[in-house]
Amino acid sequence: MGILSTLLGVDDTRKISKKEFQEKLNEIPELTGKEKEYLKAFFENELENGLTLGEVKQGIHKLKHNYNDSITEHEVEELRKKLIEELKQK
């Protein structure tokens, strides 16, 4: 395990599937349908083989610093929490 995965209590070989990702999006009521579609497209390449902890961290960082989309920082943080929670359960 790497330092980040150790700190978060997540095995960095675990991955989130497309289905699990969609389920986590659906658990965030603040997200509109359009925003969910945007996030699925944003993570599309990584979701092909499963979303890893490193990819979650990198994607969340990019989302937080992209001021041209309609996703709020609160929504990004909620997504981060849901994805980390999913990785911890694996």
HELIX and SHEET records of a PDB file:
HELIX    1   1 ILE A    3  LEU A    8  1                                   6    
HELIX    2   2 LYS A   18  ASN A   26  1                                   9    
HELIX    3   3 GLY A   33  PHE A   42  1                                  10    
HELIX    4   4 GLU A   44  LEU A   47  1                                   4    
HELIX    5   5 LEU A   53  LYS A   64  1                                  12    
HELIX    6   6 GLU A   73  GLN A   89  1                                  17    
END                                                                             
